[in-house]
Amino acid sequence: MRGDEEGHIGLHFMKPGWTKVDGIQGGVYDERRMKPFMSKTSYLAHPNAWVTQVGFVEDLGPAVVSSGTDSRLCLYDIESRKIKWKLEAHKAYGLLMSEPAHTKGIRTWDWSNQFNIFATAGLEREIRLWSAFVNKPVGSLQGIKNGSMKIMCNDAEYQILSLGMDKTVSIWDVRTQRLVEVIQEHHGLHPENTFTTMCFDNDNKQLVLGSSKPQIHGIRRPTGLRDHQRPTVAIAVCDLHQLVATADEANEIRMWRAGSGRAVFTFDGVPGSPTSVVTVISFDAEQLRLLVAANDGLVRLFNHGNGMILKQFRMEATPDVAAMLSMNLRGDHVLFVSTESAEVYSFFDTADKTSDRPIDFERRNVTAHRLDVAGMCELPPEGFVTCSSDGRVIA
């Protein structure tokens, strides 16, 4: 694979027996000697832009992924020989992000097989995380003092590493999206000792930095997840994956294995809202996502496999949520949210009907109770039951 200054990606497909051919003649590589053993194809991925990185991702096809100075991430499917999708990072806004991801080009990227996300970086002082399936940003890693020359996913330790232009290596925990370690040199930015690349030694669990000579740094391994440090306020169970989700007063969401009791990972339940407080958590009807409600009038929908926020539902006011219920009704996913103000909000949670505002659905339940709606549960095939502090139970 190769990329050029005009945005073209060239692929060389090697045939059996090519390793036995000596392509060097007179000290110079002679492509004609290799021609019978390879086929070539090329495609335009980044028009009028430099290709900054090209790589192979087995989990997505297999596919060839490239980035360029046009702030695009391009995925080329090898089997169909077509561009599968292009991610325009300079136009993409995340759910909680007020600025586009990259406006100065994507300099480097890497793929995390553990979390099924792309990590991209450029001259901006942050790293953006992207879902490969919805082509939208799902997270942001802050704390870079300068642009990134190279980033790398260390799935074995749930980490993302960034090599900055100031010879600083920053390490984040993907599960919490927090900066956990900074490796910094203090010898000055001289040409002879400037870091230009890095790789991870999986066998010895150490980082190798490339300069005029290799430099080796040990990586601080995670100490493991402990019990909540604050009182727990909510709990939910996922039968499909045998997971237990818990939330505490510090808005920390923690995922546990039901069989072993081992903590899997933790993440912030109200990212970007330090004054909000988590009140209720629940899994959706398909048990593939985690719903987190807070006292700011928002219900946030997370991918419980990696802790990335997917979307959010906004209520008309900012009531405290007492209970949530996700149901499949005639092919539609509907989310019901009961509050301490005796109201029941309802939302469509379907790809073609997703709304972050309440819909008029079963509105008779809004005035059915005089006091706060304390709980709700499903009543098959297409109903649900609510209970309130007024002592009434209504189906």
Disulfide bonds with the S-S distance in Angstrom:
none
